[in-house]
Amino acid sequence: MGPNVSPRRPRRLHLVLIAFVLVAAFCWPTVRRHLQAVAVLDQVATKPVPGLLLHFTHPVTVTDVTLPLADGPIRARLYAPADEPDAPPLVVLHGVHHLGMDEPRMIAFARAMASTGLRVLTPELPHIDDYHVDASTITTIGDTAAWFANNTNQPVGILGLSFSGGLSLMAAAEPTYAPHIKFVAAVGSQDSMERVAAFYRTGNDPRPDGTIEHLTPHEYGPLVIEYQHLQDFMPVNYTPQQVEAERLVLRDHLYEEPALEHAAMAKLPPDEAKLARELMDINSPETKALLAASELKHLDYATTVSPHGCLHYLKVPVYLLHGEGDNIIPAAESLWLAKDIPHGDLKAMLISPVISHLDMDGKGPTMMDNLRLTHFFAELLEASQS
């Protein structure tokens, strides 16, 4: 006579196996998104993507398009997974840079996001690509979202980099555009342009809790203000030709074209060349005084490009990411955004030492810091792919 085997044991094993399969099936989408997030971050950091992770990415096609917006046509580029023609749509907006949608980091990021199974549209923002943070860009962002939503028959996610992130939140708060927008992610973005401008002079940005963030401002920020409001920094007797000559020097400096900058500087008379050098010395008392005067002159303008006080009607999910050591737009700005975003709409916020402003070159991040950033991007992918 054989051993007495309880019929319950196979049944229990069967139930355990079923439970394991169900848990694995339930968790797999989350695991997959985290693996895709790792692949995205590796591509953005120009690291080789491990072969295993390539199995969770899609081949990407790239097409240049023209968007027929109300204020005139603009260039754009569509990155799409070749094997998913109906992939969810995401608009990715460049920051203040003359290369705009052609900036190499922008291209790498858009392609990486598309490889996760998203149709990524990168429009050229006409003013921001000329170092002008302008309220008209809010309309461009909203109209772009509406165009993409209408052409994909679904609301679109928006991911705005740098100042574009703050303007994206303002667009999403507009009742005209809100129905077309699924969520907004703002990366390294402003809450108050007035506060950011003051930071460029002082190196201080107050946090909502009353503490002060102290950082040495990157020259890029104040020089963009000078470039945008250049007349404020010119002697009153300067002719338009003299102002334009100074602008060319500053432009080539912002473009990081030292040879062109040197050539433009060489064309200036000695006194005008001296002024150009003084304006590029953001630490000089004279330049700081001019920056302060320009701030006071443009307080109304600052309000038009600041989410602060303009998000009462925001009704879309929001994701905030900021570099802990960001010295172009300090991380305190995301803390202020978190206060201004209506209760319940802020889905995730991360201030990370892994990134600076928009580059993954933070100082001394730990493994946990990298895991937190990966998890944030996984949440962002979930919002994008849902």
NUPA-638003 format. One line per 2 residues: for each residue x, y, z of C-alpha. Coordinates in Angstrom, 2 decimals, padded with zeros to 5 digits. Layout:
N
X/Y/Z; ...
***
This chain:
386
000.00/000.00/000.00; 001.48/003.37/-001.01
002.07/006.37/001.22; -000.89/008.40/002.32
-000.66/011.58/000.19; -003.10/014.29/001.07
-005.01/015.57/-001.96; -004.72/019.05/-000.46
-000.97/019.33/-001.13; -001.18/019.32/-004.96
-004.12/021.66/-004.71; -002.12/024.07/-002.54
000.83/023.92/-004.91; -001.50/024.61/-007.79
-002.92/027.64/-005.98; 000.58/028.92/-005.18
001.56/028.64/-008.84; -001.59/030.45/-009.91
-000.93/033.17/-007.35; 002.67/033.52/-008.56
001.56/033.85/-012.18; -001.08/036.42/-011.25
001.38/038.49/-009.21; 003.97/038.30/-011.98
001.39/039.35/-014.57; 000.22/042.18/-012.33
003.74/043.44/-011.65; 005.15/043.00/-015.14
003.94/046.36/-016.55; 005.64/048.13/-013.63
008.83/046.14/-014.08; 008.80/046.82/-017.81
008.40/050.57/-017.30; 011.31/050.64/-014.87
013.49/048.78/-017.35; 012.45/051.25/-020.05
013.24/054.13/-017.69; 016.75/052.76/-017.21
017.14/052.57/-021.00; 015.96/056.18/-021.40
018.34/057.48/-018.75; 021.25/055.53/-020.21
020.60/057.03/-023.63; 020.29/060.55/-022.24
023.55/060.08/-020.34; 025.15/058.77/-023.57
025.84/055.43/-021.93; 025.56/052.16/-023.85
022.21/050.51/-023.23; 022.62/046.93/-021.94
021.53/044.37/-024.50; 018.80/043.01/-022.24
017.12/046.42/-022.06; 017.06/046.75/-025.83
014.39/044.05/-025.85; 012.06/046.56/-024.18
012.59/049.35/-026.70; 011.20/050.01/-030.17
012.88/051.10/-033.40; 012.18/054.78/-033.98
011.33/056.67/-037.16; 011.97/060.41/-037.41
009.95/062.78/-039.59; 010.16/066.56/-039.94
006.73/068.18/-040.03; 005.22/071.65/-040.19
002.51/072.58/-037.71; -000.13/074.94/-039.17
-000.78/076.96/-036.01; -002.98/080.04/-035.73
-000.02/082.42/-035.33; 001.79/080.91/-038.29
003.46/077.62/-039.20; 006.30/076.28/-037.08
008.82/073.52/-037.59; 008.51/070.32/-035.60
009.87/066.81/-035.57; 007.99/063.59/-034.89
009.74/060.60/-033.33; 007.57/057.50/-033.52
007.96/053.81/-032.70; 008.04/052.10/-036.09
005.97/049.15/-034.92; 003.28/051.10/-033.00
001.47/053.52/-035.33; -001.13/054.39/-032.68
001.31/054.95/-029.82; 000.31/057.50/-027.16
001.36/061.10/-027.92; 003.86/063.19/-025.96
005.01/066.75/-026.69; 008.58/067.48/-025.56
009.55/071.15/-025.44; 013.10/072.45/-025.63
014.54/075.02/-023.27; 016.24/078.34/-024.00
018.81/077.37/-026.61; 019.51/078.62/-030.12
019.49/075.09/-031.55; 015.96/074.52/-030.28
014.61/071.16/-031.36; 017.93/070.42/-033.11
019.93/070.58/-029.88; 021.73/067.20/-029.55
020.53/066.50/-026.00; 016.98/067.25/-027.11
017.24/064.84/-030.03; 018.67/062.09/-027.83
015.95/062.53/-025.21; 013.10/062.61/-027.73
014.39/059.50/-029.47; 014.84/057.71/-026.15
011.29/058.50/-025.05; 009.91/057.39/-028.42
011.76/054.09/-028.08; 009.55/053.26/-025.08
006.47/053.26/-027.31; 005.46/056.92/-027.55
004.88/059.29/-030.43; 007.05/062.24/-029.45
006.56/065.64/-031.07; 009.25/068.30/-030.60
008.09/071.71/-031.88; 010.42/074.63/-032.50
009.45/077.40/-030.09; 010.15/080.58/-032.09
011.02/082.96/-029.24; 012.72/080.61/-026.82
015.17/079.47/-029.49; 016.32/083.11/-029.68
016.83/083.40/-025.91; 013.54/085.18/-025.30
011.21/083.76/-022.67; 007.98/085.18/-024.00
004.33/084.83/-023.02; 003.40/084.20/-026.65
005.12/080.83/-026.27; 002.25/079.77/-023.99
-000.08/080.05/-026.98; 002.36/078.13/-029.17
002.52/075.34/-026.60; -001.26/075.19/-026.23
-001.88/075.26/-029.97; 000.73/072.54/-030.49
-000.96/070.34/-027.89; -004.34/070.92/-029.53
-002.99/070.10/-032.99; -001.31/066.89/-031.82
-004.36/065.83/-029.80; -006.65/066.38/-032.77
-004.33/064.42/-035.05; -004.01/061.49/-032.66
-007.59/061.57/-031.35; -006.48/061.64/-027.72
-005.12/064.09/-025.14; -001.36/064.52/-025.14
001.24/064.59/-022.42; 003.55/067.59/-022.29
007.10/067.51/-021.00; 008.67/070.96/-020.79
012.35/071.52/-020.17; 013.64/074.54/-018.27
011.53/077.68/-018.77; 009.29/075.78/-021.20
008.08/073.68/-018.29; 006.69/076.67/-016.44
005.05/077.96/-019.61; 003.55/074.50/-020.21
001.86/074.61/-016.82; 000.40/077.99/-017.72
-000.89/076.61/-021.02; -002.48/073.64/-019.26
-004.26/076.02/-016.88; -005.99/077.70/-019.83
-009.54/076.32/-020.30; -009.04/076.45/-024.07
-006.13/074.03/-023.97; -006.88/071.89/-020.91
-009.08/069.32/-022.73; -006.18/068.51/-025.06
-003.62/067.91/-022.31; -003.31/064.65/-020.36
-000.54/065.73/-017.98; 002.38/068.13/-017.68
005.91/067.27/-016.60; 008.14/070.25/-015.83
011.88/069.64/-015.60; 014.05/072.34/-014.03
011.33/074.96/-014.37; 010.43/078.33/-012.88
007.58/079.30/-010.61; 008.42/083.01/-010.43
010.55/084.73/-013.06; 010.98/087.67/-010.71
012.45/085.41/-008.04; 014.73/083.67/-010.56
015.97/087.02/-011.87; 016.78/088.13/-008.32
018.70/084.88/-007.81; 020.93/085.75/-010.77
022.09/088.85/-008.88; 022.23/087.52/-005.34
022.81/083.77/-005.51; 019.90/083.36/-003.08
016.54/081.76/-003.76; 014.12/081.53/-000.82
012.29/078.27/-000.22; 008.64/078.10/000.87
009.70/077.06/004.39; 011.61/080.32/004.86
015.09/078.88/004.39; 017.35/080.23/001.66
018.98/078.24/-001.11; 022.51/079.57/-001.73
024.13/078.83/-005.08; 026.59/080.54/-007.38
024.49/081.45/-010.42; 025.60/080.18/-013.79
026.41/083.08/-016.11; 023.91/081.74/-018.62
020.90/083.01/-016.67; 021.82/086.68/-016.28
023.25/086.81/-019.80; 019.92/085.61/-021.20
018.23/088.47/-019.34; 020.76/090.92/-020.77
020.22/089.54/-024.26; 016.44/089.68/-024.00
016.39/093.24/-022.63; 019.63/094.47/-024.14
018.51/098.08/-024.51; 018.34/098.30/-020.70
022.09/097.69/-020.54; 023.16/100.13/-023.25
024.16/103.78/-022.81; 021.31/106.08/-023.78
023.35/107.65/-026.57; 024.08/104.34/-028.33
022.81/104.09/-031.88; 020.86/101.03/-033.07
024.00/099.95/-034.92; 026.07/100.07/-031.74
023.44/098.10/-029.84; 023.37/095.49/-032.58
027.15/095.15/-032.49; 027.01/094.53/-028.73
024.20/092.04/-029.26; 026.29/090.02/-031.71
029.09/089.63/-029.17; 026.67/088.52/-026.49
024.86/086.20/-028.88; 028.06/084.43/-029.92
029.01/084.08/-026.26; 025.65/082.45/-025.49
026.01/080.26/-028.57; 029.38/079.12/-027.19
031.13/080.15/-030.39; 034.42/081.60/-029.10
035.90/082.24/-032.54; 032.83/084.19/-033.67
032.68/086.00/-030.34; 036.34/087.02/-030.67
035.77/088.24/-034.23; 032.70/090.26/-033.21
034.57/091.74/-030.25; 037.51/092.71/-032.48
035.20/094.86/-034.59; 034.20/097.02/-031.62
035.93/100.29/-030.74; 037.82/100.06/-027.42
035.11/101.68/-025.30; 032.39/099.46/-026.76
034.54/096.36/-026.32; 035.05/097.37/-022.69
031.29/097.57/-022.21; 030.82/094.13/-023.76
033.37/092.62/-021.38; 031.76/094.35/-018.41
028.31/093.04/-019.29; 029.65/089.49/-019.48
031.14/089.88/-016.01; 027.99/088.99/-014.09
029.72/089.50/-010.74; 030.65/093.12/-011.24
028.68/095.61/-009.11; 027.91/097.67/-012.21
026.36/094.72/-014.04; 024.37/093.69/-010.98
023.04/097.23/-010.67; 021.93/097.16/-014.30
020.30/093.76/-013.77; 018.42/095.10/-010.76
017.18/098.12/-012.71; 016.08/095.89/-015.58
014.17/093.63/-013.16; 012.21/096.57/-011.78
011.44/097.78/-015.28; 010.02/094.42/-016.35
008.04/093.25/-013.32; 004.85/093.10/-015.37
006.61/091.03/-018.00; 007.91/088.63/-015.33
004.34/087.96/-014.22; 003.32/086.93/-017.75
005.87/084.08/-017.81; 005.47/082.93/-014.20
003.15/080.09/-013.18; 002.93/081.64/-009.70
-000.61/082.87/-009.19; -001.80/081.50/-012.54
-002.53/077.85/-011.79; -005.88/078.12/-010.02
-007.69/076.42/-012.90; -005.10/073.74/-013.52
-006.84/070.35/-013.59; -004.26/067.97/-015.07
-001.76/065.71/-013.31; 001.65/067.31/-012.82
005.12/065.80/-012.44; 008.02/067.96/-011.23
011.70/067.09/-011.60; 014.56/069.37/-010.62
018.30/069.05/-010.26; 019.42/069.59/-006.70
022.39/071.68/-007.80; 020.63/073.57/-010.59
022.21/077.03/-010.74; 020.25/078.26/-013.75
016.78/077.78/-012.28; 017.21/076.82/-008.61
015.46/073.74/-007.24; 013.56/075.96/-004.79
011.39/076.91/-007.77; 009.93/073.40/-007.92
009.12/073.62/-004.22; 007.18/076.80/-004.94
005.46/075.14/-007.90; 004.40/072.31/-005.61
002.67/074.89/-003.40; 000.99/076.61/-006.34
-000.33/073.47/-008.03; -003.89/072.69/-006.90
-004.22/070.00/-004.26; -004.31/066.52/-005.73
-002.85/067.44/-009.12; 000.79/066.99/-008.13
001.44/063.30/-008.75; 005.20/063.18/-008.22
008.06/065.53/-007.41; 011.74/064.74/-007.23
014.67/067.02/-006.50; 017.59/064.90/-007.56
021.36/065.18/-007.13; 021.76/063.03/-010.25
021.07/065.99/-012.54; 022.16/069.63/-012.61
019.92/071.75/-014.82; 019.17/069.44/-017.74
022.33/067.34/-017.73; 022.97/064.15/-015.81
026.16/065.47/-014.26; 025.18/065.94/-010.64
027.77/065.74/-007.89; 028.13/062.44/-006.03
024.70/060.80/-006.40; 024.19/057.53/-004.53
022.66/054.33/-005.82; 019.42/055.29/-004.10
019.46/058.64/-005.88; 019.71/056.84/-009.21
016.92/054.47/-008.23; 014.67/057.38/-007.27
015.28/059.03/-010.63; 014.56/055.75/-012.41
011.32/055.39/-010.47; 010.31/058.96/-011.32
010.79/058.28/-015.03; 008.89/055.01/-014.69
005.97/056.98/-013.24; 006.26/059.43/-016.10
006.20/056.59/-018.62; 003.13/055.15/-016.93
001.36/058.50/-017.29; 002.47/058.76/-020.92
001.55/055.23/-021.94; -001.80/055.01/-020.18
***
